Amino acid sequence: MVIVVKVGGSLLGEGVSSTILSDIKAQEASNRIILVHGGGDEVTAIAEKLGKEQKFVVSPEGIRSRYTDKETVLIYTMVMAGRLNKEMVTALQGAGVRAFGVSGIDGGILRAERKKKLIVVDERGRKMIIDGGYTGRIVEVNGEILRMLLDHGYTPLISPVAISSEFEPLNVDGDRAASFVAGGVKASKVIFLTDVPGVLRDGELIRELTLAQAEELLPTIGFGMEKKVLAAIEAVKMGVGESLIASGLVENPITSAVGHRDCTVIHP
């Protein structure tokens, strides 16, 4: 069984937490794991140290994202495909996992269309059209490379940088990259590990949602979680068996999520 796991940037620190590392190693005994990592906060921190102020925009659907101009996409690629990816590969190999770090650019694993225009909402709620910059919409996943790595006993670790049809690096959302990877390899499950137990409503964990219920709930979810729910919905629509949103801070978080313990499960 193939399981795609998205590790959120809030869980990375100087690599990845020891409980996640040991759980990945344990899961490899019975499942094949593909990892996708985030790290937007680290991108912001490095960019600001380099004197590049980061800007964020909000779509009419309430999705918050980084505005990525030419300079920002170069910093984004450097941090995601370089520093963070290799820190995590090092940590995984230290835990006995045969990690193989790649970006979505490598081998065209993630191909995306550059968004020419973006519709955003300003502070007063007015819609505006702005240049799309170097943000991408994933259109294709090269699952062949990922299956080859799995077949040879490696655990792919993918940074969410895609390549455009013009052969430019593009910033793509990590959660949605995980959902497309899961759909591209026909994974049984995709797990989004974050710093909360799952989708919360009035402080209470929602343990199960059908696809229709998740779509109905989406407009009411706040920044951060809304992307995970959207990605979870997309994965199920692409044929993934189920999407799980779970805490990466608990003991053995992947095993816990697979067992549907204290997480949100979204299924067809």
C-alpha positions in Angstrom: 0.0 0.0 0.0 1.3 3.4 -1.0 0.8 6.2 1.6 1.7 9.9 0.8 2.5 11.9 3.9 2.7 15.7 3.9 4.9 17.0 6.7 3.9 20.6 7.5 6.6 23.3 7.9 5.6 23.8 11.6 6.9 20.3 12.3 10.3 20.7 10.6 12.6 22.6 13.0 16.1 21.5 12.3 14.9 18.6 10.2 11.9 16.7 11.4 10.7 15.5 14.8 12.1 12.2 16.1 8.7 10.6 16.6 7.9 11.2 12.9 11.2 9.8 11.9 10.8 6.6 13.9 7.2 6.2 12.7 8.2 6.5 9.0 10.8 3.8 9.6 8.2 1.6 11.3 5.6 2.1 8.6 8.1 1.0 5.9 7.8 -2.6 7.2 4.2 -2.8 5.7 3.7 0.2 3.5 5.5 2.3 0.9 5.9 5.9 1.9 6.2 9.0 -0.2 6.9 12.3 1.7 6.1 15.8 0.7 7.4 18.6 2.9 6.5 22.2 3.6 8.5 25.0 5.0 6.9 28.3 4.1 7.9 30.0 7.4 11.5 29.2 6.7 11.2 30.7 3.2 9.8 33.9 4.8 12.5 34.1 7.4 15.4 33.6 4.9 13.8 36.0 2.4 13.5 38.7 5.0 17.2 38.2 6.1 18.1 38.7 2.5 16.1 42.0 2.5 13.2 40.6 0.4 9.9 41.5 2.0 7.3 38.7 1.5 3.7 39.5 0.5 0.7 37.3 0.9 -2.6 37.5 -1.0 -6.1 36.1 -0.3 -8.3 34.6 -3.1 -12.1 35.2 -3.2 -12.5 31.7 -1.8 -10.5 32.7 1.3 -7.3 30.9 0.4 -4.2 32.7 1.6 -1.0 32.3 -0.4 2.5 33.8 -1.0 2.8 36.3 -3.8 5.8 35.0 -5.8 7.7 37.3 -8.0 11.0 36.4 -9.8 13.3 37.1 -6.9 11.0 35.3 -4.4 10.7 32.1 -6.5 14.5 31.9 -6.6 14.7 32.2 -2.8 11.8 29.7 -2.5 13.6 27.2 -4.6 16.9 27.6 -2.7 15.3 27.0 0.7 12.8 24.3 -0.3 14.8 22.2 -2.7 18.1 23.0 -1.0 18.3 23.6 2.8 15.1 22.0 4.0 15.0 19.1 1.7 18.6 18.1 2.5 18.2 18.6 6.2 15.3 16.2 6.2 17.0 13.7 4.0 20.0 13.7 6.4 17.6 13.2 9.4 15.7 10.4 7.7 18.9 8.6 6.7 20.1 8.9 10.3 16.9 7.1 11.4 17.6 4.2 8.9 15.2 5.4 6.2 16.6 5.2 2.6 15.4 8.8 1.8 15.9 10.1 -1.7 15.4 13.9 -1.8 14.1 15.5 -5.0 12.2 18.7 -5.9 9.2 18.6 -8.2 11.4 20.0 -10.9 13.6 16.9 -11.0 12.5 14.6 -13.8 9.4 16.8 -14.2 7.8 15.1 -11.1 5.6 18.1 -10.7 4.6 20.0 -13.9 2.5 23.1 -13.5 0.9 25.9 -15.5 2.1 29.4 -14.5 -0.9 31.4 -13.3 -1.0 34.4 -15.6 -3.4 36.4 -13.5 -4.6 36.2 -9.9 -7.9 37.4 -8.6 -7.3 38.6 -5.0 -9.3 40.4 -2.3 -7.9 43.5 -0.6 -8.4 44.6 3.0 -11.7 46.2 2.2 -13.1 43.1 0.5 -12.7 44.4 -3.1 -11.7 42.0 -5.9 -8.6 42.9 -7.9 -6.7 41.3 -10.8 -3.0 41.2 -10.4 -0.1 39.5 -12.3 0.2 35.8 -11.4 4.0 36.0 -10.9 5.7 32.6 -10.5 2.9 30.6 -8.8 1.8 27.4 -10.5 -1.2 25.2 -10.8 -0.2 21.5 -11.0 -1.3 19.8 -14.1 0.7 16.6 -14.2 2.7 14.3 -11.9 5.4 12.0 -13.2 4.5 9.0 -11.1 6.9 6.7 -13.0 9.9 8.2 -11.3 8.3 7.9 -7.8 7.3 4.3 -8.4 10.8 3.4 -9.6 12.3 4.8 -6.4 9.7 2.9 -4.3 10.4 -0.3 -6.3 14.1 0.1 -5.5 13.5 0.5 -1.8 13.8 4.3 -1.5 11.5 6.7 0.2 11.1 9.8 -2.0 11.0 13.2 -0.2 9.6 15.9 -2.5 9.9 19.6 -2.1 7.0 21.6 -3.6 8.7 23.4 -6.5 7.3 22.6 -9.9 8.5 23.2 -13.4 6.5 25.1 -16.0 6.0 24.5 -19.7 8.5 27.4 -20.2 11.0 25.5 -18.0 10.7 28.0 -15.1 10.6 27.1 -11.4 7.2 27.7 -9.9 6.0 27.9 -6.3 3.2 25.3 -5.7 1.4 24.8 -2.4 2.8 21.8 -0.4 -0.6 20.4 0.6 -1.9 20.5 -2.9 1.4 19.0 -4.2 0.8 16.1 -1.8 -2.7 15.6 -3.0 -1.6 15.5 -6.7 1.3 13.2 -5.9 -1.2 10.9 -4.1 -3.5 11.0 -7.1 -0.6 10.5 -9.5 0.6 7.3 -7.9 -2.9 6.1 -7.0 -2.1 6.1 -3.3 -4.4 4.4 -0.8 -4.1 7.3 1.6 -2.8 10.8 1.9 -2.0 12.1 5.4 -1.5 15.8 6.1 0.5 16.1 9.3 0.1 19.5 11.1 0.3 21.0 14.5 -3.4 20.5 15.4 -5.4 17.2 15.7 -7.4 17.8 12.5 -10.4 20.0 11.5 -11.9 21.7 14.5 -15.3 23.3 14.8 -16.0 25.3 17.9 -13.0 23.7 19.5 -14.2 20.1 18.8 -12.4 17.7 16.5 -14.5 16.6 13.4 -13.5 13.0 13.1 -15.2 12.1 9.8 -16.4 13.9 6.7 -17.8 12.7 3.4 -16.6 14.5 0.3 -19.9 16.5 0.1 -19.7 17.5 3.8 -16.0 18.6 3.4 -16.9 20.8 0.4 -19.8 22.4 2.3 -17.6 23.1 5.3 -14.6 24.5 3.3 -15.8 28.2 3.1 -16.1 28.4 6.9 -12.5 27.2 7.7 -9.8 29.7 8.6 -6.4 30.4 7.1 -4.0 27.5 7.1 -6.5 24.6 7.5 -8.5 25.7 4.4 -5.7 24.6 2.1 -5.4 21.2 3.8 -9.1 20.5 3.4 -9.1 21.7 -0.2 -6.1 19.4 -0.9 -7.8 16.5 0.9 -10.9 17.0 -1.2 -8.8 17.1 -4.4 -7.0 13.9 -3.5 -10.3 12.0 -2.9 -11.6 13.3 -6.2 -8.5 12.0 -8.0 -9.2 8.5 -6.7 -7.2 8.4 -3.4 -8.9 6.1 -1.0 -9.1 8.6 1.9 -7.5 11.8 3.1 -6.5 12.2 6.7 -5.6 15.4 8.6 -3.8 14.7 11.8 -1.4 16.0 14.4 2.3 15.4 13.8 3.0 16.1 17.5 1.6 12.9 18.9 3.5 9.6 19.4 3.7 7.7 16.1 1.5 10.2 14.2 1.4 8.2 10.9 0.4 5.0 12.6 -2.2 6.9 14.6 -3.7 8.5 11.5 -3.8 5.2 9.6 -5.7 3.8 12.5 -8.2 6.8 12.4 -7.2 7.8 16.0 -7.8 11.5 16.8 -7.8 12.8 13.3 -10.1 14.0 10.6 -10.9 11.4 7.9 -12.3 12.6 4.5 -13.6 9.9 2.2 -15.8 9.5 -0.9 
